[in-house]
Amino acid sequence: MKKELIIFLVIFLILAIGQHPDFLTSPLERIVQLPQAGAYGLGAVHPLVFGLVGYLFVWIIRGVIIGFKKIFKRG
């Protein structure tokens, strides 16, 4: 559980900094503007939604890789 939370937080930060490079120079200003954010009508929860989508994408890729490893390990 702790490992998954760390993975989610890393994905969250990568997506946040990738989309908003000014987050590195003025993070408080970005956080204060969050309630007025309107990405796709999601408002202030859009960072969590996009972070969850990124996490699910990584989770699916990890599952496929683990599945392939199990298939080829048996043979």
N, C-alpha and C positions, 0 to 999 in steps of 0.2 A: 504494500500500500504506500509506504514511504517513497519507494522507488518511482512509482507511478505519479505521485504528486510532484516529485522533482522533475520528472519528464514533462508533465503538464506545465509547470512553471517555466521551464527552459523554453518550451515551444511558445508559451504566452509572451515571454520577453523577446524572443527572436522576432515574432510577428509584430509586436508593438514597436520595437526599435526599427525594424525593416520598413514599416509603413509610416512611422513618425520619427524621422531621425532627430528632430528637435527635442525628443524625449531625453536625449543624453545631455543637452545643454540647459534645458529648462523644464525639468520634470514636474515641478509644482504648478507651473503655468498650464501644462498639458492636463494635469489632474483636475485643476480648477475648472477647465473648459469642458470636462467630461459630461456634466449634466446637460449641456446644450448640444452634445454630439448627436448626429442623426444619420449614422451609417445604415442605409437600407431600412430606415424606420425602426431600428432597434434601440436607438437612444443610448443611454448610459451603459446598458448591458452588452453593447456590441463587442467590447474586448473579450468578455467571457464566452460569448457565442462563437466568435472567430477562433479563440483559443481552443474551445471544445472541438470545433470542426477540424482544426489542425491536429489535435491529439487523436481524434478518431481516425484520421487519415494515417497517421504514424502507427496507430494500434493495428489497423488492417494490414498495412505493409509488414509489420512485425509478425502478425499471425500467418501471413502467406509464406514468409521466409521460414518460420518454424515448421509449418506444414511440409514445405519442400524438403527441409532437413530430415524430417521423420520419414518421408517417403523414400528418400535416397539412402538413408541409414539402414533401412530394413533390407534393401536389395543388395 
